């Protein structure tokens, strides 16, 4: 019986070794998949908005000061087209929205809105509005474009290219919830801030959600059906503004979590990665990563940018290449020439072009990664593997104990 006991002990130690290996491999996997900066693409002057078009695998960037919209291929990270803004002066284009129904990019402009065909990279529609449109969101179920201006939201039909409704609503940030065909529009200051839920089918406010912070940016998390609201709130102890993110469930229209951001994370535009369940925040000098499963900051990528041009912090997630494109501002010393930080969400380097782009507006140069390693997040499969090993260890230990007891009795 002693030999059998030694044999069983050997099995237990082997299983313990296997468990250690599994945990070690999972830890390595979490580190390997940390996001990292892979290259930088130069843009025009004063870039603000950026949007990804999955149908043609291209990135659209609007240069607010330069007065143009750049089109960049995500396979080469080089410019393939440049569209002159409809209003022929600097400071015209503001923000962008991708129309997945018609394959168009809608541009909020100083004198209205216009659509760019992603097939021809030319302006195919023009909707006049002298109010000066700024924010933009698109709802695919209704084919409607929502664009904000002072105290109102203009609703544009992409089938008729006309304004079909005006919603009296002040807006500081806006995002579309495609699952419920709703527009979430934030407004107000600390103590009186709200997020209004607008039905894209009726173009009417259906719910008003009170929030504690002054909202600046919104993002829609399709994985958990939640809205992330980034805002600032005054710390009564220090007298200084602090930043947080309030998470709203679109099923209950209530705040279900509050994420207090560390002082190292500055508020900026946000984008969601459904493949990893992560929210990215662009503050121009870095991109912070938040896990929607833990509601914690799990990493930061230094983008080597500046923050001298207010509002120039657009960010987009490219599902085709698992890449984040975050706008940087070059600062006054570079004539406010901007750039796009290209960040691999998987942590592996992407190909960086060595030749100059087709336009003189920019070049693409490689930069080293300065990202903070991401905290490992185990997948369900990983937990199952660990569970199986733990069960096996428990069974082996119980069996060994029973045999030893039986041996002593005999």
C-alpha positions as CSV (number, residue, x, y, z in Angstrom):
1,X,0.0,0.0,0.0
2,X,3.0,2.3,0.6
3,X,4.0,2.1,-3.0
4,X,0.4,3.0,-4.1
5,X,0.4,5.9,-1.7
6,X,3.7,7.2,-3.2
7,X,2.2,6.8,-6.6
8,X,-0.9,8.8,-5.7
9,X,1.3,11.5,-4.2
10,X,3.1,11.7,-7.5
11,X,-0.2,12.2,-9.3
12,X,-1.2,15.0,-6.9
13,X,2.1,16.8,-7.4
14,X,1.8,16.4,-11.2
15,X,-1.7,18.0,-11.0
16,X,-0.3,20.8,-8.8
17,X,2.3,21.4,-11.4
18,X,-0.3,21.5,-14.2
19,X,-2.3,24.0,-12.3
20,X,0.7,26.2,-11.8
21,X,1.5,26.0,-15.6
22,X,-2.1,26.9,-16.4
23,X,-2.1,30.0,-14.1
24,X,1.3,31.0,-15.5
25,X,0.2,30.7,-19.1
26,X,-3.0,32.7,-18.4
27,X,-0.9,35.4,-16.8
28,X,1.4,35.5,-19.8
29,X,-1.6,35.7,-22.1
30,X,-3.0,38.7,-20.3
31,X,0.4,40.5,-20.7
32,X,0.8,39.6,-24.4
33,X,-2.6,41.0,-25.2
34,X,-1.9,44.4,-23.6
35,X,-2.6,47.4,-26.0
36,X,0.5,49.1,-27.4
37,X,1.3,52.0,-29.6
38,X,2.5,50.8,-33.0
39,X,2.7,53.9,-35.3
40,X,1.7,57.5,-35.8
41,X,0.0,58.9,-38.8
42,X,0.2,62.7,-39.5
43,X,-3.0,64.5,-40.3
44,X,-4.0,68.0,-41.3
45,X,-4.4,71.0,-39.0
46,X,-6.6,70.8,-35.9
47,X,-8.2,67.3,-36.2
48,X,-11.3,66.8,-34.1
49,X,-13.5,63.9,-35.2
50,X,-12.5,60.4,-36.3
51,X,-14.8,57.5,-37.4
52,X,-14.2,54.0,-38.7
53,X,-16.0,52.7,-41.8
54,X,-16.1,48.8,-41.7
55,X,-17.5,48.5,-45.2
56,X,-14.4,49.9,-46.9
57,X,-11.9,49.5,-44.0
58,X,-11.1,53.2,-43.9
59,X,-10.7,55.8,-41.2
60,X,-12.2,59.3,-41.8
61,X,-10.6,62.2,-39.9
62,X,-12.0,65.8,-40.1
63,X,-9.5,68.6,-39.7
64,X,-11.3,71.5,-38.1
65,X,-8.7,74.1,-38.8
66,X,-7.5,72.6,-42.1
67,X,-11.1,72.5,-43.4
68,X,-10.9,69.0,-44.9
69,X,-11.7,65.3,-44.3
70,X,-8.9,62.8,-44.7
71,X,-9.5,59.2,-45.7
72,X,-7.0,56.7,-44.5
73,X,-6.7,53.0,-45.3
74,X,-6.4,50.7,-42.3
75,X,-4.4,48.2,-44.2
76,X,-1.5,50.6,-45.1
77,X,-2.2,53.4,-42.6
78,X,-1.8,55.8,-45.5
79,X,-4.1,58.5,-46.8
80,X,-6.0,57.5,-49.9
81,X,-8.2,60.6,-50.4
82,X,-8.9,64.1,-49.1
83,X,-12.3,65.7,-49.2
84,X,-12.5,69.5,-49.0
85,X,-15.1,70.6,-46.5
86,X,-18.3,72.0,-47.8
87,X,-17.8,75.3,-46.1
88,X,-14.8,76.9,-47.7
89,X,-13.0,78.2,-44.7
90,X,-11.1,76.9,-41.8
91,X,-13.0,75.7,-38.8
92,X,-15.9,74.2,-40.8
93,X,-16.1,70.5,-40.1
94,X,-16.7,69.4,-36.6
95,X,-17.8,65.8,-35.9
96,X,-18.5,62.7,-37.9
97,X,-21.0,59.9,-37.9
98,X,-21.0,56.7,-40.0
99,X,-24.1,55.8,-41.9
100,X,-24.0,52.0,-42.1
101,X,-27.3,51.9,-44.2
102,X,-26.1,53.9,-47.1
103,X,-22.3,53.7,-46.7
104,X,-21.9,57.4,-46.1
105,X,-20.0,59.6,-43.6
106,X,-22.0,62.5,-42.3
107,X,-20.2,65.7,-41.4
108,X,-21.5,68.3,-38.9
109,X,-20.6,71.7,-40.5
110,X,-20.9,75.4,-39.7
111,X,-23.6,75.9,-42.4
112,X,-25.3,72.5,-42.1
113,X,-24.5,68.9,-42.8
114,X,-23.3,66.9,-45.7
115,X,-22.7,63.2,-46.6
116,X,-19.6,61.7,-48.2
117,X,-19.9,58.5,-50.1
118,X,-17.4,55.9,-49.0
119,X,-17.4,54.4,-52.5
120,X,-16.3,57.6,-54.3
121,X,-15.0,59.8,-51.4
122,X,-17.1,62.7,-52.8
123,X,-19.9,64.8,-51.3
124,X,-23.2,63.3,-52.3
125,X,-25.7,65.2,-50.1
126,X,-26.0,68.6,-48.6
127,X,-28.5,69.7,-45.9
128,X,-28.4,73.5,-45.2
129,X,-28.7,74.7,-41.6
130,X,-27.2,78.0,-40.6
131,X,-27.3,77.2,-36.9
132,X,-23.9,75.6,-37.0
133,X,-24.0,71.8,-36.4
134,X,-21.5,70.2,-34.1
135,X,-22.1,66.7,-32.6
136,X,-23.3,63.8,-34.7
137,X,-24.9,60.4,-34.2
138,X,-26.5,57.9,-36.6
139,X,-29.4,55.4,-35.8
140,X,-29.3,52.5,-38.3
141,X,-32.9,51.3,-37.6
142,X,-34.4,54.6,-38.7
143,X,-31.8,55.8,-41.1
144,X,-31.7,59.1,-39.3
145,X,-28.8,61.4,-38.4
146,X,-28.9,63.4,-35.2
147,X,-26.9,66.6,-35.1
148,X,-26.7,69.1,-32.3
149,X,-26.6,72.9,-32.3
150,X,-27.2,75.5,-29.7
151,X,-30.1,74.2,-27.6
152,X,-31.5,71.9,-30.3
153,X,-31.0,68.6,-32.2
154,X,-31.6,68.5,-35.9
155,X,-32.9,65.1,-37.2
156,X,-32.0,64.3,-40.8
157,X,-33.4,61.5,-42.9
158,X,-30.7,59.8,-45.0
159,X,-33.3,58.8,-47.6
160,X,-34.5,62.3,-48.3
161,X,-31.5,64.3,-47.1
162,X,-33.8,66.7,-45.3
163,X,-34.4,67.8,-41.8
164,X,-37.5,66.0,-40.6
165,X,-37.6,67.1,-36.9
166,X,-36.0,69.5,-34.5
167,X,-35.7,68.5,-30.8
168,X,-35.4,71.2,-28.3
169,X,-32.5,69.9,-26.3
170,X,-29.2,71.2,-25.1
171,X,-26.4,68.7,-25.7
172,X,-22.8,68.4,-24.5
173,X,-22.4,64.8,-25.6
174,X,-24.5,62.4,-27.7
175,X,-24.4,58.7,-28.6
176,X,-26.7,56.2,-30.4
177,X,-27.9,53.0,-28.7
178,X,-28.5,50.8,-31.8
179,X,-30.0,47.9,-29.8
180,X,-32.9,50.0,-28.6
181,X,-33.0,52.6,-31.3
182,X,-32.4,55.4,-28.8
183,X,-30.2,58.5,-28.6
184,X,-28.6,59.3,-25.3
185,X,-28.0,63.0,-25.0
186,X,-26.2,64.5,-22.0
187,X,-26.4,68.1,-20.8
188,X,-26.1,70.3,-17.7
189,X,-23.6,71.1,-14.9
190,X,-22.8,69.4,-11.7
191,X,-25.8,69.1,-9.5
192,X,-28.3,69.6,-12.3
193,X,-26.8,67.3,-15.1
194,X,-29.0,64.8,-16.9
195,X,-28.9,62.3,-19.7
196,X,-32.0,62.4,-21.8
197,X,-33.1,59.3,-23.7
198,X,-34.6,60.1,-27.1
199,X,-36.6,57.6,-29.1
200,X,-35.2,57.5,-32.7
201,X,-38.6,56.3,-33.8
202,X,-40.7,59.2,-32.4
203,X,-37.9,61.8,-32.0
204,X,-39.2,62.6,-28.5
205,X,-37.5,62.4,-25.1
206,X,-38.8,59.3,-23.3
207,X,-36.7,59.3,-20.1
208,X,-34.5,61.7,-18.1
209,X,-31.7,60.3,-16.0
210,X,-30.1,62.4,-13.3
211,X,-26.3,62.1,-13.0
212,X,-23.9,63.6,-10.4
213,X,-21.1,64.9,-12.6
214,X,-21.0,67.5,-15.4
215,X,-21.1,65.3,-18.6
216,X,-18.5,65.7,-21.4
217,X,-18.4,62.5,-23.3
218,X,-20.6,59.4,-24.0
219,X,-19.9,55.9,-25.3
220,X,-22.2,52.9,-25.9
221,X,-21.2,49.5,-24.7
222,X,-23.0,47.0,-26.9
223,X,-21.7,44.0,-25.0
224,X,-23.4,45.0,-21.7
225,X,-26.0,47.3,-23.1
226,X,-24.7,50.2,-21.1
227,X,-23.9,53.9,-21.6
228,X,-20.6,55.3,-20.2
229,X,-20.9,58.9,-19.2
230,X,-17.6,60.7,-18.6
231,X,-17.7,63.9,-16.5
232,X,-16.2,66.0,-13.8
233,X,-17.3,66.6,-10.2
234,X,-15.9,68.9,-7.5
235,X,-14.1,67.2,-4.7
236,X,-15.4,68.9,-1.5
237,X,-12.2,67.9,0.4
238,X,-9.7,69.4,-2.0
239,X,-11.8,71.9,-3.9
240,X,-10.5,70.5,-7.1
241,X,-12.4,68.9,-10.0
242,X,-12.1,65.1,-10.2
243,X,-13.2,62.8,-13.1
244,X,-15.5,59.9,-13.1
245,X,-17.6,57.7,-15.4
246,X,-21.2,56.8,-14.5
247,X,-22.5,53.7,-16.1
248,X,-26.1,53.6,-17.2
249,X,-28.1,50.4,-18.0
250,X,-30.2,50.9,-21.1
251,X,-32.7,48.4,-19.8
252,X,-33.5,50.2,-16.5
253,X,-32.2,53.7,-17.5
254,X,-30.5,53.9,-14.1
255,X,-27.0,54.5,-13.0
256,X,-25.6,51.1,-12.1
257,X,-22.0,51.9,-11.3
258,X,-19.6,54.9,-10.8
259,X,-16.0,54.6,-11.8
260,X,-13.7,57.1,-10.0
261,X,-10.8,57.8,-12.4
262,X,-7.3,58.3,-11.0
263,X,-5.8,61.7,-11.4
264,X,-3.5,60.3,-14.1
265,X,-6.5,59.8,-16.4
266,X,-7.9,63.0,-18.0
267,X,-11.3,63.1,-19.6
268,X,-11.6,62.7,-23.4
269,X,-13.6,61.1,-26.1
270,X,-14.4,57.4,-25.7
271,X,-14.7,54.3,-28.0
272,X,-15.8,50.8,-27.3
273,X,-14.1,47.5,-28.2
274,X,-16.7,44.7,-28.3
275,X,-14.0,42.0,-28.9
276,X,-12.4,42.7,-25.5
277,X,-15.2,44.4,-23.6
278,X,-13.1,47.6,-23.1
279,X,-13.7,51.3,-23.2
280,X,-10.9,53.6,-24.4
281,X,-10.5,57.2,-23.3
282,X,-8.4,59.6,-25.3
283,X,-6.9,62.6,-23.4
284,X,-4.5,63.5,-26.3
285,X,-1.3,62.5,-24.4
286,X,-2.5,58.9,-23.6
287,X,-5.3,56.4,-24.0
288,X,-6.7,54.9,-20.8
289,X,-8.3,51.4,-21.0
290,X,-11.3,50.4,-18.8
291,X,-12.6,46.9,-18.5
292,X,-16.4,46.7,-18.6
293,X,-16.4,43.5,-16.6
294,X,-14.6,45.0,-13.6
295,X,-15.2,48.8,-14.2
296,X,-11.6,49.4,-13.5
297,X,-8.8,51.1,-15.4
298,X,-6.6,48.2,-16.6
299,X,-4.0,49.9,-18.7
300,X,-2.7,53.2,-20.2
301,X,-1.0,53.7,-23.5
302,X,1.2,56.8,-23.9
303,X,0.5,58.3,-27.4
304,X,3.2,61.0,-27.1
305,X,0.7,63.8,-28.0
306,X,0.0,67.2,-26.6
307,X,-3.2,68.7,-25.3
308,X,-3.0,72.2,-26.5
309,X,-5.9,72.2,-29.0
310,X,-9.1,71.8,-26.9
311,X,-11.6,69.3,-28.2
312,X,-9.2,67.6,-30.5
313,X,-9.5,64.2,-29.0
314,X,-11.5,62.0,-31.2
315,X,-11.1,58.2,-31.0
316,X,-12.4,55.2,-33.0
317,X,-12.1,51.5,-32.8
318,X,-11.3,49.6,-36.0
319,X,-13.0,46.1,-35.7
320,X,-11.3,44.9,-38.9
321,X,-7.8,45.1,-37.6
322,X,-8.5,45.3,-33.8
323,X,-6.9,48.7,-33.8
324,X,-7.6,52.0,-32.0
325,X,-7.1,55.3,-33.8
326,X,-6.7,58.2,-31.4
327,X,-6.2,61.8,-32.4
328,X,-3.3,63.8,-31.1
329,X,-2.6,67.5,-31.5
330,X,0.8,68.5,-32.6
331,X,0.7,71.7,-30.6
332,X,1.4,75.3,-31.5
333,X,5.1,74.7,-32.2
334,X,4.0,72.5,-35.1
335,X,1.3,74.8,-36.4
336,X,-1.3,72.6,-34.8
337,X,-0.6,69.9,-37.3
338,X,-2.3,66.8,-35.8
339,X,-1.7,63.1,-35.9
340,X,-3.4,59.7,-35.3
341,X,-1.9,57.4,-32.7
342,X,-2.3,53.8,-34.0
343,X,-2.8,51.4,-31.1
344,X,-2.9,47.6,-31.4
345,X,-5.6,46.4,-29.1
346,X,-4.0,42.9,-29.1
347,X,-0.6,44.3,-28.1
348,X,1.1,42.9,-31.2
349,X,2.8,45.3,-33.7
350,X,1.0,46.1,-36.9
351,X,2.7,46.8,-40.2
352,X,3.8,50.4,-40.4
353,X,4.2,51.9,-43.9
354,X,7.7,53.0,-44.9
355,X,6.7,55.1,-48.0
356,X,5.2,58.5,-47.9
357,X,1.4,58.8,-48.2
358,X,-0.4,59.8,-51.4
359,X,-0.8,63.4,-50.1
360,X,1.5,65.9,-48.6
361,X,-0.7,66.2,-45.5
362,X,1.2,63.6,-43.6
363,X,3.6,60.8,-43.2
364,X,3.6,57.7,-41.1
365,X,6.4,57.1,-38.7
366,X,7.0,54.2,-36.3
367,X,7.2,54.9,-32.6
368,X,8.0,52.7,-29.6
369,X,5.4,51.3,-27.3
370,X,5.2,53.0,-23.9
371,X,2.0,51.3,-22.7
372,X,1.4,50.1,-19.2
373,X,0.9,46.3,-19.2
374,X,-2.8,45.5,-19.0
375,X,-4.0,43.7,-15.9
376,X,-4.8,40.1,-17.0
377,X,-8.4,39.3,-17.4
378,X,-9.1,35.6,-17.5
379,X,-11.6,34.3,-20.0
380,X,-14.5,31.9,-19.2
381,X,-12.6,29.1,-20.8
382,X,-9.6,29.9,-18.6
383,X,-11.7,29.7,-15.5
384,X,-13.2,26.4,-16.7
385,X,-9.7,25.0,-17.1
386,X,-8.6,26.1,-13.7
387,X,-11.8,24.7,-12.2
388,X,-11.2,21.3,-13.8
389,X,-7.7,21.1,-12.4
390,X,-8.9,22.1,-9.0
391,X,-11.7,19.4,-9.0
392,X,-9.1,16.8,-10.1
393,X,-6.8,17.9,-7.2
394,X,-9.6,17.7,-4.7
395,X,-10.8,14.2,-5.9
396,X,-7.2,12.9,-5.8
397,X,-6.6,14.3,-2.3
398,X,-9.8,12.7,-1.0
399,X,-9.0,9.4,-2.6
400,X,-5.5,9.4,-1.2
401,X,-6.8,10.2,2.3
402,X,-9.4,7.4,2.1
403,X,-6.8,4.8,1.0
404,X,-4.4,5.9,3.7
405,X,-7.3,5.5,6.3
406,X,-8.2,2.1,4.9
407,X,-4.5,1.0,5.0
408,X,-4.2,2.0,8.7
409,X,-7.4,0.1,9.5
410,X,-6.1,-3.1,7.9
